[in-house]
Amino acid sequence: MDLSVVIPAYNEEESVQELAEWIHRVCSSNNISYEIIFIDDGSSDSTWQKIAGLSAENNSVKGFRFRRNYGKAAALHTGFSNASGDVVITMDSDLQDSPDEIPGLVAMIRDEGFDIVSGWKKKRYDPFIKRTTSRFYNRTARWASGIKLHDFNCGLKAYRNEVVKSIEVFGEMHRYIPMLAKEAGFKKIGEKVVQHQARKYGVTKYGLDRFVKGYLDLLTIGFITRFGKNPMHLFGFLGTMMFFIGFVMAGYLGIRKLIFINHGLRAPLVTDSPWFFIALTVMIIGSILFLTGFLGELINRNSSERNNYLIRDKANF
């Protein structure tokens, strides 16, 4: 099969049928064999009934229904696990992503050899505050990841099937799939300017809190990709440095007292100086950080994923 289209849907009863028919027209006219995988993320309207009806009419439409709302990352993970197409495309179900972009995205994966192609909504039909915060967020993500994408959070992306089978999307990490893929060794990441359409039905399901979550997730994914396999490299280094700084501060106070005594002067109590308590606190924090890294290494050693490496090619097997 050429293509799997993975579509999370949450309370989008008005748009799922129109979207499925649009995808069918585009793929049929371009001779692309396809499947559409809808994931109903705990909708409270008739979204599931619409998906079930489409599936009954067209064998290329498949559907999964969550018992409650788990979020976009959970929906994508389910879709990725069940996708069988050579190319996997994700898009939102609100008709703001245009299926007319599908042939171009498939060509970039197949013909140009990209592992991932991310959409870039260069012209957006969003409120000013959303556009502004999105630019700031994307600028920070580019700096932190080293991946030169203009729109990390664009729902319209294309992947080689191997990519989606090699990464695990969880929590709110759907925003950072390119980072997860890059860490897994898929480094050919491209970008395509795509059409962004104004919402036709319903209202947006996202609020300003997503930008706060986005930055927290950026910190999380940054830590996981850099130190997930060796937490001692971070916590051990910080702990050692802090303990050393505290030890030097405490040593200075002790040496100063010995100098006073050596000169026959009345030496002030070490505990009279606030620097003693600062040094003690820094040493304790350093010790805790070091032990945190040590415990992280013990946990990682017993993890079933500790020797899970992605093999790209084999020869003579």
Buried (B, 14 or more C-beta within 10 A) or exposed (E): BBBBBBBBBBBBBBBBBBBBEBBBEBBEEBEBEBBBBBBBBBBEBBBBEBBBBBBEEBEBBBBBBBEEBBBBBBBBBBBBBBBEBBBBBBBBBBBBBBBEBBBEBBBBBBEEEBBBBBBBBEEBEBEEEBEEBBEEBBEBBBEBBEBEBBBBBBBBBBBBBBBBEBBEBEEBBBBBBBBBBBBBEBEBBBBBBBBBEEBEEBEEBEEEEBBEEBBEBBEBBBEBBEBBEBBBBBBBEBBBBBBEBBBEBBEEBEEBBEEEEEEEEEBEEBEEBEEBEBBBEBBEBBBBBBEBBBEBBEEBEEEEEEEEEEEEEEEEE
